[in-house]
Amino acid sequence: MSANNQSVVTELFLWVFGNLPHFNVLSFDVFLVIFGLTITGNLLIIVLVTTCRVLHSPMYYFLCHLSVGDILLSVNIVPNILRASLMGGAKISYPGCIIQLYFYSGVIITECFLLSVMSYDRNMAFCFQLHYTSIMDHRTCIYLSTWP
């Protein structure tokens, strides 16, 4: 086998609608509206949980962390989709793609862990109603939300 016929991938090309270029502006508008609603909704949850004294319970504390994860996921992926749909395609470097995949995977794993912690919290609230406040104190919530 000859060593002269080798190629190295240095960048990837992203297409939103490859064969349908007239959908690019429509897809940009749809993705932009969904992105704006996602960021606004999650920021609203974070602001409400932090400002309302009634919502200072473990369930809402974990929900606030889940909203931060949703914002990180949206900010990680959607700008490249918006750029690709507006320009009819976009290039991303191979290391940039790997870094984006690394952060995406890390946030997804953290969100899965937070969903497990939230189910544990609800289990403790239903099964051990009288001991719930002593088991799920603020220190335990911080430990469970920052463990991974």
Backbone as JSON, one array per atom type, in Angstrom:
{
  "sequence": "MSANNQSVVTELFLWVFGNLPHFNVLSFDVFLVIFGLTITGNLLIIVLVTTCRVLHSPMYYFLCHLSVGDILLSVNIVPNILRASLMGGAKISYPGCIIQLYFYSGVIITECFLLSVMSYDRNMAFCFQLHYTSIMDHRTCIYLSTWP",
  "N": [[0.85, -1.17, 0.0], [0.57, 2.18, -0.81], [1.98, 5.09, 0.71], [1.44, 7.61, -0.14], [-1.19, 8.26, -0.78], [-2.97, 9.42, 1.23], [-5.27, 11.09, 3.34], [-6.13, 13.81, 5.52], [-8.57, 14.77, 7.8], [-9.51, 18.0, 8.41], [-11.49, 19.85, 8.79], [-15.05, 20.13, 9.13], [-18.1, 20.22, 7.28], [-21.14, 21.77, 7.79], [-24.47, 21.25, 7.0], [-27.72, 22.51, 6.94], [-30.24, 22.34, 5.52], [-29.51, 20.71, 2.89], [-30.33, 20.13, 0.17], [-32.45, 21.81, -0.12], [-32.38, 24.91, -0.37], [-34.07, 27.12, -0.06], [-35.32, 26.87, 2.36], [-33.61, 27.79, 4.29], [-33.71, 30.41, 5.45], [-36.18, 30.3, 6.72], [-35.72, 28.15, 8.51], [-33.69, 29.32, 10.04], [-35.13, 31.4, 11.29], [-37.0, 29.9, 12.8], [-35.3, 28.36, 14.47], [-34.03, 30.45, 15.83], [-36.16, 31.66, 17.24], [-36.96, 29.53, 18.9], [-34.58, 29.16, 20.31], [-34.38, 31.65, 21.64], [-36.72, 31.52, 23.24], [-36.08, 29.32, 24.82], [-33.79, 30.17, 26.26], [-34.87, 32.42, 27.55], [-36.98, 31.27, 29.08], [-35.57, 29.49, 30.79], [-33.88, 31.3, 32.13], [-35.84, 32.75, 33.43], [-36.85, 30.82, 35.19], [-34.57, 30.46, 36.81], [-34.28, 33.04, 37.93], [-36.73, 33.31, 39.31], [-36.56, 31.21, 41.18], [-34.34, 31.97, 42.69], [-35.11, 34.46, 43.75], [-37.65, 34.26, 44.97], [-38.7, 33.51, 48.15], [-40.32, 31.44, 48.97], [-39.78, 29.4, 47.22], [-37.42, 28.22, 47.98], [-36.52, 25.42, 48.3], [-35.29, 22.01, 48.27], [-36.11, 20.71, 45.85], [-36.61, 22.8, 44.01], [-34.15, 24.0, 44.03], [-32.56, 22.05, 42.74], [-33.9, 22.09, 40.32], [-33.24, 24.62, 39.42], [-30.51, 24.27, 38.91], [-30.75, 22.42, 36.85], [-31.88, 24.04, 34.9], [-29.75, 25.77, 34.39], [-28.04, 23.93, 33.16], [-29.56, 23.39, 30.85], [-29.42, 25.87, 29.58], [-26.66, 25.96, 29.05], [-26.46, 23.8, 27.25], [-27.99, 24.76, 25.09], [-26.58, 27.08, 24.35], [-24.26, 25.93, 23.54], [-24.77, 24.42, 21.19], [-26.72, 25.63, 19.43], [-25.84, 28.21, 18.28], [-24.02, 27.45, 16.18], [-25.77, 26.03, 14.53], [-27.52, 28.09, 13.81], [-25.76, 29.77, 12.39], [-25.04, 28.05, 10.29], [-27.52, 27.62, 9.05], [-28.22, 30.17, 8.19], [-26.18, 30.89, 6.42], [-26.31, 28.9, 4.56], [-24.75, 26.77, 5.03], [-21.91, 25.81, 6.97], [-18.53, 25.84, 8.1], [-16.71, 23.87, 10.41], [-13.99, 23.38, 12.52], [-12.14, 20.33, 12.97], [-10.94, 19.83, 15.58], [-12.46, 21.75, 16.97], [-15.02, 20.69, 16.72], [-14.73, 18.33, 18.22], [-14.21, 19.42, 20.76], [-16.62, 20.77, 21.19], [-18.35, 18.56, 21.24], [-17.33, 17.3, 23.53], [-17.99, 19.16, 25.62], [-20.77, 19.18, 25.31], [-21.41, 16.49, 25.87], [-20.52, 16.36, 28.52], [-22.3, 18.14, 29.82], [-24.72, 16.86, 29.32], [-24.36, 14.45, 30.75], [-24.18, 15.51, 33.32], [-26.76, 16.6, 33.56], [-28.29, 14.25, 33.46], [-27.44, 13.06, 35.83], [-28.39, 15.0, 37.63], [-31.16, 14.72, 37.24], [-31.46, 12.18, 38.32], [-30.79, 12.74, 40.98], [-32.87, 14.48, 41.58], [-35.04, 12.71, 41.45], [-34.37, 11.06, 43.58], [-34.61, 12.92, 45.63], [-37.41, 13.44, 45.56], [-38.29, 10.89, 46.21], [-37.33, 10.66, 48.83], [-38.86, 12.68, 49.98], [-41.46, 11.67, 49.78], [-41.37, 9.12, 50.99], [-40.1, 9.39, 53.48], [-41.4, 11.43, 55.15], [-41.48, 12.78, 57.64], [-38.81, 12.93, 58.37], [-37.64, 14.29, 56.34], [-36.76, 17.02, 56.17], [-34.57, 17.01, 57.86], [-32.9, 15.2, 56.61], [-32.51, 16.09, 53.93], [-30.94, 18.62, 53.97], [-29.48, 21.93, 53.47], [-26.72, 21.62, 53.07], [-26.52, 18.96, 52.17], [-27.89, 19.17, 49.76], [-26.19, 20.86, 48.29], [-23.95, 19.21, 48.19], [-24.97, 17.01, 46.72], [-25.59, 18.25, 44.29], [-23.14, 19.08, 43.29], [-21.52, 16.9, 43.09], [-20.61, 15.24, 40.79]],
  "CA": [[0.0, 0.0, 0.0], [1.35, 3.4, -0.94], [1.74, 6.08, 1.76], [1.17, 8.9, -0.76], [-2.61, 8.48, -0.98], [-3.61, 9.55, 2.54], [-5.83, 12.43, 3.58], [-6.41, 14.12, 6.93], [-9.74, 15.62, 7.94], [-9.19, 19.17, 9.24], [-12.71, 20.59, 9.08], [-16.31, 19.51, 8.75], [-19.05, 21.16, 6.71], [-22.48, 21.56, 8.33], [-25.59, 21.66, 6.17], [-29.01, 22.38, 7.61], [-31.05, 21.75, 4.45], [-28.59, 20.71, 1.77], [-30.99, 20.16, -1.13], [-33.56, 22.77, -0.1], [-31.81, 26.16, 0.13], [-35.08, 28.13, 0.26], [-35.73, 26.69, 3.75], [-32.57, 28.28, 5.19], [-34.17, 31.58, 6.23], [-37.25, 29.82, 7.6], [-35.12, 27.37, 9.6], [-33.01, 30.28, 10.9], [-36.15, 32.06, 12.11], [-37.56, 28.93, 13.76], [-34.27, 28.05, 15.47], [-33.79, 31.65, 16.64], [-37.29, 31.82, 18.17], [-36.88, 28.46, 19.91], [-33.41, 29.48, 21.14], [-34.75, 32.77, 22.51], [-37.68, 31.05, 24.24], [-35.38, 28.42, 25.75], [-32.95, 30.98, 27.14], [-35.75, 33.25, 28.38], [-37.68, 30.42, 30.04], [-34.65, 29.0, 31.81], [-33.49, 32.44, 32.96], [-36.99, 33.07, 34.28], [-36.86, 29.83, 36.28], [-33.45, 30.76, 37.71], [-34.58, 34.27, 38.67], [-37.82, 33.04, 40.25], [-36.11, 30.35, 42.28], [-33.41, 32.69, 43.56], [-35.71, 35.63, 44.4], [-38.83, 33.9, 45.77], [-38.32, 32.79, 49.36], [-41.15, 30.24, 49.06], [-39.21, 28.38, 46.35], [-36.1, 27.78, 48.47], [-36.57, 24.04, 48.76], [-34.35, 21.22, 47.48], [-36.59, 20.42, 44.5], [-36.41, 23.97, 43.16], [-32.7, 24.18, 43.95], [-32.1, 21.17, 41.68], [-34.51, 22.57, 39.08], [-32.42, 25.75, 39.01], [-29.29, 23.71, 38.31], [-31.14, 21.82, 35.58], [-32.06, 25.16, 33.97], [-28.4, 26.2, 33.98], [-27.58, 22.94, 32.2], [-30.27, 23.6, 29.59], [-28.84, 27.06, 28.94], [-25.35, 25.58, 28.52], [-26.67, 22.98, 26.06], [-28.46, 25.61, 24.0], [-25.51, 27.99, 23.93], [-23.21, 25.12, 22.95], [-25.11, 23.86, 19.88], [-27.58, 26.42, 18.55], [-25.18, 29.21, 17.43], [-23.51, 26.83, 14.95], [-26.92, 25.73, 13.69], [-27.99, 29.36, 13.26], [-24.8, 30.22, 11.39], [-25.12, 27.16, 9.13], [-28.78, 27.81, 8.33], [-28.24, 31.49, 7.57], [-25.22, 30.95, 5.32], [-26.46, 27.76, 3.67], [-23.75, 25.8, 5.43], [-20.82, 26.43, 7.72], [-17.4, 24.95, 8.39], [-16.25, 23.81, 11.79], [-12.74, 22.62, 12.55], [-12.25, 19.03, 13.62], [-10.77, 19.99, 17.04], [-13.61, 22.5, 17.49], [-16.13, 19.74, 16.82], [-14.45, 17.44, 19.34], [-14.39, 20.21, 21.98], [-18.06, 20.98, 21.34], [-18.9, 17.26, 21.66], [-16.9, 17.08, 24.91], [-18.81, 19.96, 26.51], [-22.14, 18.7, 25.18], [-21.5, 15.22, 26.61], [-20.4, 16.65, 29.95], [-23.54, 18.74, 30.32], [-25.75, 15.81, 29.28], [-24.11, 13.54, 31.88], [-24.54, 16.24, 34.53], [-28.22, 16.68, 33.62], [-28.8, 12.92, 33.84], [-27.19, 12.9, 37.26], [-29.32, 15.87, 38.35], [-32.48, 14.09, 37.21], [-31.42, 11.1, 39.31], [-30.82, 13.36, 42.3], [-34.23, 15.0, 41.77], [-35.91, 11.58, 41.76], [-34.03, 10.68, 44.94], [-35.21, 13.93, 46.5], [-38.85, 13.19, 45.64], [-38.47, 9.64, 46.94], [-37.14, 10.97, 50.24], [-39.98, 13.51, 50.42], [-42.67, 10.86, 49.91], [-41.2, 7.95, 51.86], [-39.65, 9.79, 54.8], [-41.96, 12.77, 55.26], [-41.14, 13.41, 58.91], [-37.37, 13.11, 58.46], [-37.16, 14.87, 55.09], [-36.03, 18.27, 56.37], [-33.27, 16.74, 58.48], [-32.07, 14.45, 55.67], [-32.2, 16.93, 52.77], [-30.63, 19.99, 54.37], [-28.79, 22.71, 52.44], [-25.4, 21.03, 52.82], [-26.72, 17.77, 51.36], [-28.26, 19.62, 48.4], [-24.97, 21.33, 47.63], [-23.12, 18.03, 47.93], [-25.56, 16.22, 45.64], [-25.58, 18.97, 43.01], [-21.78, 19.3, 42.81], [-20.77, 15.67, 43.25], [-19.85, 14.69, 39.66]],
  "C": [[0.89, 1.23, 0.0], [0.99, 4.4, 0.14], [1.41, 7.45, 1.18], [-0.31, 9.24, -0.85], [-3.34, 8.51, 0.37], [-4.13, 10.97, 2.69], [-6.15, 12.57, 5.06], [-7.59, 15.07, 6.96], [-9.38, 16.77, 8.89], [-10.41, 19.99, 9.58], [-13.9, 19.83, 8.56], [-17.24, 20.59, 8.21], [-20.44, 20.81, 7.2], [-23.51, 22.09, 7.34], [-26.86, 21.51, 6.97], [-30.01, 21.73, 6.66], [-30.22, 21.79, 3.18], [-29.25, 20.86, 0.42], [-32.1, 21.2, -1.21], [-33.08, 24.12, 0.43], [-32.84, 27.23, 0.47], [-35.64, 27.97, 1.67], [-34.73, 27.27, 4.75], [-33.04, 29.44, 6.05], [-35.28, 31.16, 7.19], [-36.69, 29.02, 8.77], [-34.35, 28.28, 10.56], [-34.0, 30.96, 11.83], [-36.71, 31.13, 13.18], [-36.55, 28.62, 14.86], [-34.0, 29.25, 16.38], [-34.91, 31.87, 17.65], [-37.23, 30.77, 19.27], [-35.71, 28.71, 20.85], [-33.73, 30.61, 22.12], [-35.72, 32.35, 23.6], [-37.02, 30.14, 25.27], [-34.55, 29.21, 26.75], [-33.81, 31.8, 28.08], [-36.45, 32.43, 29.45], [-36.77, 29.93, 31.15], [-34.13, 30.12, 32.7], [-34.61, 32.85, 33.9], [-37.09, 32.09, 35.45], [-35.76, 30.14, 37.29], [-33.75, 31.99, 38.55], [-35.69, 34.04, 39.69], [-37.37, 32.21, 41.44], [-35.18, 31.11, 43.23], [-34.06, 33.85, 44.3], [-36.88, 35.27, 45.3], [-38.41, 33.04, 46.96], [-39.1, 31.48, 49.5], [-40.54, 29.08, 48.25], [-37.82, 27.92, 46.77], [-36.21, 26.41, 49.12], [-35.66, 23.22, 47.86], [-34.81, 20.96, 46.04], [-36.34, 21.6, 43.56], [-34.93, 24.32, 43.03], [-32.13, 23.33, 42.82], [-32.68, 21.59, 40.32], [-33.74, 23.77, 38.53], [-31.13, 25.28, 38.35], [-29.59, 23.05, 36.96], [-31.36, 22.9, 34.51], [-30.71, 25.7, 33.49], [-27.83, 25.23, 32.95], [-28.26, 23.09, 30.85], [-29.74, 24.83, 28.85], [-27.49, 26.72, 28.33], [-25.48, 24.71, 27.27], [-27.08, 23.84, 24.87], [-27.35, 26.5, 23.47], [-24.38, 27.2, 23.25], [-23.53, 24.75, 21.49], [-25.76, 24.86, 18.94], [-26.84, 27.51, 17.75], [-24.58, 28.65, 16.14], [-24.64, 26.48, 13.99], [-27.45, 27.01, 13.04], [-27.05, 29.86, 12.16], [-24.89, 29.36, 10.13], [-26.41, 27.37, 8.35], [-28.84, 29.16, 7.64], [-27.32, 31.56, 6.36], [-25.35, 29.79, 4.34], [-25.47, 26.65, 3.96], [-22.62, 26.52, 6.14], [-19.74, 25.37, 7.96], [-17.07, 25.02, 9.87], [-14.99, 22.94, 11.78], [-12.95, 21.3, 13.3], [-11.99, 19.13, 15.13], [-11.92, 20.77, 17.67], [-14.82, 21.61, 17.66], [-15.95, 18.8, 18.01], [-14.64, 18.17, 20.67], [-15.87, 20.45, 22.25], [-18.74, 19.68, 21.81], [-18.55, 16.95, 23.11], [-17.78, 17.87, 25.89], [-20.27, 19.52, 26.48], [-22.34, 17.42, 26.0], [-21.41, 15.46, 28.12], [-21.67, 17.24, 30.54], [-24.66, 17.72, 30.33], [-25.58, 14.85, 30.45], [-24.5, 14.22, 33.19], [-26.06, 16.35, 34.67], [-28.83, 15.34, 33.98], [-28.6, 12.66, 35.32], [-28.15, 13.77, 38.08], [-30.74, 15.32, 38.34], [-32.55, 12.92, 38.18], [-31.5, 11.65, 40.73], [-32.23, 13.91, 42.59], [-35.21, 13.87, 42.08], [-35.63, 11.04, 43.17], [-34.65, 11.64, 45.95], [-36.71, 13.71, 46.66], [-39.14, 11.91, 46.39], [-38.33, 9.88, 48.45], [-38.32, 11.78, 50.79], [-41.24, 12.68, 50.62], [-42.53, 9.75, 50.93], [-40.83, 8.31, 53.29], [-40.1, 11.23, 55.09], [-41.54, 13.47, 56.55], [-39.64, 13.69, 59.05], [-36.78, 13.87, 57.27], [-36.32, 16.13, 55.31], [-34.68, 18.04, 57.05], [-32.34, 15.97, 57.55], [-31.6, 15.36, 54.53], [-32.0, 18.38, 53.21], [-29.83, 20.68, 53.25], [-27.43, 22.13, 52.09], [-25.5, 19.79, 51.95], [-27.08, 18.14, 49.92], [-27.03, 20.1, 47.63], [-24.07, 20.16, 47.28], [-23.66, 17.23, 46.74], [-25.5, 16.93, 44.29], [-24.18, 19.19, 42.46], [-20.94, 18.04, 42.84], [-20.02, 15.22, 42.01], [-18.75, 15.65, 39.32]]
}
